[in-house]
Amino acid sequence: METGLISIYVGGVLTLFLAIFHTRFYKLFQWEKEYQHNTLLNRRVFYTIHVALFLLFFLFAFISLVYARELSKSEGLALGVNISFSAFWLWRALWQIYYFRPSKDKRPAPIWYVMLLSFFSLFIAYLIPVLLKMLQ
């Protein structure tokens, strides 16, 4: 199997894991309790955005796993999809570093490192077919 194809499959599987992980946020972060401090409208907005996000991740994973061969060639629309996915995950990795950074007197929790590694891995996974195409 070629490198570009493997990287797209890795991206699809990692994205699927993140989508599944996102479905657990409501219970994991005790949002039912946390949301009580917000207005009904804000609760609905936060929850809607979150559901839309994990549905988007499932879509990313579906596209990656079903259309892996096309994405691995990085031609036409597949090139745009790979660049878009790669840019999204780079943004998310940088957001993890700057927005979710722990306070200066605390070490990041292990999950912080796992998430950062996942986001950078996804960035690279979708970038590899683009770089391979550019080197042809």
N, C-alpha and C positions, 0 to 999 in steps of 0.2 A: 504494500500500500504506500502511496506517495505521501510526502511530508505535508503538503497543503491539505490533503484530504484528512489525514490524521488530526491536524490542528483544528479543522472545522468540527470534526467529531468531538474532540476534547472540549471545544467551546460550547457545543450543543449540550453535552452531558453536564458540564459545570453550570451552565445557565439553567438547565433543568433542576439541578440540585438547589440552586439559589431560589428558583421559583417555588419549589416545595418548602424550602426553609421560610420563605416569606409567608406562606399560608399559615405558619405557626406563630407569627408575630403577635397576633391578637392575644393569645394565651401567654406566650413567652414573656411579653412585656406588660402583661396585666392591663391591657388597654381598656377593658370594661371599667375597671376601677379608676384608671387615669382619665378616661374620657368624661367621668362624672364632673370634673372640674371645668369642663368646656360647655359652651352653649350647644344646643341641639344641632344648629346649622354647622358649627365647626366640627362636631363629632361626625356628622354626615360627610362633610367635605374631606376630612382626614381619612375616613374609612373608604370613601369612594376612590380617592387618589391611591390608597394602598392596594385596593382590589384591582384597579386598573394597572398598577405597576406589576403585580404578580401575573396578571393575564398577559401583559406585554412580555414578561420573561418567558412564559410558556410559549408564546408566539415566536420569540427569538429562538428558543430551543427547538421548536417544531421546524422552523425554516432551516435551521442548521442541520438537523438530523435527517430530514426528508430531502433537502436539496444540497446535501454536502458535496456531491460531485460537482455540481454547477458552481457552488461557492468556491470550491478549491481551485477552479480555473481562473477565478477573479477577472472575468470578462464581462463587459456590458454592465447590466444591472447588478450582477454578482459583485463586481468591483465596488460599486456604490454601497451595497449592503455591507460588505466586509469593512470598508472604510468607516461607515456609520457605526457599526457594532463596535469596532475597535476604538473609535473616538469616544463612544458612550462609556465603555469600560475604562478608558484612560481617565476621563472626567470623574468617574465614580471612585477610582483609586485615589486620585488627587483630593477629592472631596473627603474621603476617609482620613487622609493624612491631616488635612487642615480643619475640617469641620468637626470631626469626631475625635480629635486629639485629646488625650487625657490631660488633666491638670498637671502642672509642672512637678508637683510632689507625689504623683501617682504613676505607677507603671501601667501601660495598657493591659487590659485583660487579654488572655490568649485568643479570644474570639476576634479581637481587633486585628491581630496579626493574620489570622486565618482569612478574614474578610479581605484584608489588603492583598494578601497573596493570591486569593481567588480573582480579585479585580484585575491585578496586573497580569495574571495568567490568561484571563479572558482577552485583555488588550492585545497580548502577544499572539494568542491563538488566532484571532481574526486578522491580525496584521501580517502573519507569515505568508498567506497566499498572495497578498498584495505585493509584498517584497519579492517573492518568487517570480511573480508576473513581471515586475519591473526589471529583474535581472535577466530575463529571457532575451 
